[in-house]
Amino acid sequence: MLYLIVACEVAFWVVPASGLLARYALRRPRVGGALLVGVPVVDLVLVVACAVDLRTGGTPGMTHSLAAAYPGISVAFGPYLVARAAAWFAHRFAGGPRPARPPLGVSSAVTAIWLVGRPLRLTSFPPEPDYQMEEER
């Protein structure tokens, strides 16, 4: 089951990239649209796989924490990230206009995506015991 979770985490990034490549580089908008619709499906499969894995006795770890963050990232930032990526793909592969710079403050929100890993790492594993306190007693 852990392999399915890891495969879904990889597919979380591969499916949108292949959808945009199909839409703009290969000029197959229907195939690209179908692949882009597959992103929420990947999220759903990921959540179900994690639930089944934990229900059958799997130990929670970093993989499960990351899997819990992906649907939130999809909901919070998904439409914006796909629109920005689609604008750049259209510019690069379909001769579209250069995308405008994002509004002030949006780049910091997107940067927050990359910082998600640190809080997850801190919450999924307990901190090291404080040995100094034990020695002072």
LINGI-V429298 format. One line per field, one symbol per residue. psi: psi as a letter, one per 30 degrees, with the letter a starting at -180 (. if undefined). Layout:
BEGIN
psi=???
END
This chain:
BEGIN
psi=eeeeeeeeeefeeeeeeeeeeeeeefhieeeeeeeeffeeeeeeeeeeeeeeeeeggkkkaeeeeeefeeeeeeeefeeeeeeeeeeeeeeefggllkklkllkfeeeeeefeffeeeeeeeffkllkljfeeeff.
END
